[in-house]
């Protein structure tokens, strides 16, 4: 079992047995790193699992607070709605054009986000996603080879999330995503049919399986007129 999953399970047990009290802060990050002899990245990965499971909440300026010892759970963990499932389910034809497909050692910051050891390889591919005849986005994706050893170029043309569900019998169930905008470059202008003065909407996401393991690091640049983001935020 990965170290960050072990740490997550230990902290969860402390919450459930009342050692960490609902409504109060757990020890500071540097204290937990010292106790578990782990890096800040490893601890953050552990805490991210507990956030996604509903045990804790992390608030800037307040710290990490125990939310509940018994989070409400749905009867079935739902998968993330990727482009193929979300738009294909509406009757739209979703397809891809590969710009690049290879195996490479990812940059350190990406390897860290994917909990990869130094020197480990990842699938690296870039693709243009289309809905019908209209270009939607340009994606650059990194997936550890050890997680999907049988992944192929053909698989990269389809739905990655559905491939994961079918081959691993696991569900991509949570992601941490940043949103921002950038000026379009020559590539975006060519493939997304943008003018020189038009921007792209960007998402940078790390997606996790239902066992807490990060499996995908993806940067997507969208045609700004075709980018839609909907969120449901619930306070409990």
Secondary structure, 3 states (H helix, E strand, C coil): CCHHHHHHHHHHHHHHCCCCCCCCECCCHHHHHHHHCCCHHHHHHHHHHHHHHCCEEEECCCEEEECCCCCCCCCCCCCCCCHHHHHHCCCCCEEEEEEEEEEECCCHHHHHHCCCCCCCCEEEEEEEEEECCEEEEEEEEEEECCCCCCCCHHHHHCCHHHHHHHHHCCCEEEEEEEEEEEECCHHHHHHCCCCCCCEEEEEEEEEEECCCCEEEEEEEEEEHHHCCCCCCCCCC
